[in-house]
Amino acid sequence: MEKLTIQEQEAMLSIWQLNGGFVKEILDNLKTEKPPYTTLASTIKNLEKKGYVKPVRYANAKRYEPIISEEDYKAKFMNSFVDDYFKNSYKEMVSFFVKEEKLSAKELEEIIAMIKKG
């Protein structure tokens, strides 16, 4: 699975929230600064080429629907992220966030409880 650019990720977040949409709907739903319509249309075309969305024709318009779920993308992205930056060690990743004071002892206890619950 090819990595997404920031613009592609933003477009995909909007597509996932809408469960698909026309370019105008996706544009209106963006939470960030809205790019020009043609820029977003090009970004969505790239997502189609990368296999993230599929076009469904309605008369002379195309509605873009996600092929990959948000959960699947997150799982693949996180696995790749941990592999690239933390030598495939989730322990090293957690250690990094603790050192950076991004994760508190209370949050760690909650994570341990979640792990014990399964």
HUTAVEN-V252874 format. One record per backbone hydrogen bond with DSSP energy under -0.5 kcal/mol. CO is the residue of the C=O (numbers start at 1). NH is the residue of the N-H. E is the energy in kcal/mol with one decimal. If there is no record, write none. Layout:
{{CO NH E} {CO NH E}}
This chain:
{{5 9 -2.6} {6 10 -2.3} {7 11 -2.1} {8 12 -2.7} {9 13 -2.5} {10 14 -1.8} {11 15 -2.5} {12 16 -3.1} {13 17 -2.3} {14 18 -2.0} {15 19 -1.1} {15 20 -2.4} {21 64 -2.7} {22 26 -2.6} {23 27 -2.8} {24 28 -2.5} {25 29 -1.5} {26 30 -0.8} {27 30 -1.0} {36 40 -2.2} {37 41 -2.6} {38 42 -2.1} {39 43 -2.2} {40 44 -2.6} {41 45 -1.9} {42 46 -2.1} {43 47 -2.0} {44 48 -2.0} {45 49 -2.3} {46 50 -2.2} {47 51 -0.5} {47 52 -2.8} {47 53 -0.9} {48 51 -1.0} {52 67 -3.3} {52 68 -1.1} {54 65 -2.6} {56 63 -2.7} {58 61 -2.7} {61 58 -3.3} {63 56 -2.7} {63 65 -0.5} {64 21 -2.2} {65 54 -2.5} {69 73 -2.2} {70 74 -2.6} {71 75 -2.4} {72 76 -2.3} {73 77 -3.1} {74 78 -3.0} {75 79 -2.2} {76 80 -2.1} {77 81 -2.9} {78 82 -3.0} {79 83 -2.1} {80 84 -2.9} {81 85 -2.6} {82 86 -2.0} {82 88 -1.7} {82 89 -0.6} {83 87 -0.5} {86 89 -1.9} {88 90 -0.6} {89 93 -1.6} {90 94 -2.6} {91 95 -2.6} {92 96 -2.2} {93 97 -2.0} {94 98 -2.1} {95 99 -2.6} {96 100 -2.1} {97 102 -3.1} {97 103 -0.9} {98 101 -1.6} {104 108 -2.2} {105 109 -2.4} {106 110 -2.1} {107 111 -2.3} {108 112 -2.7} {109 113 -2.3} {110 114 -2.1} {111 115 -2.4} {112 116 -2.5} {113 117 -1.9} {114 118 -1.4}}
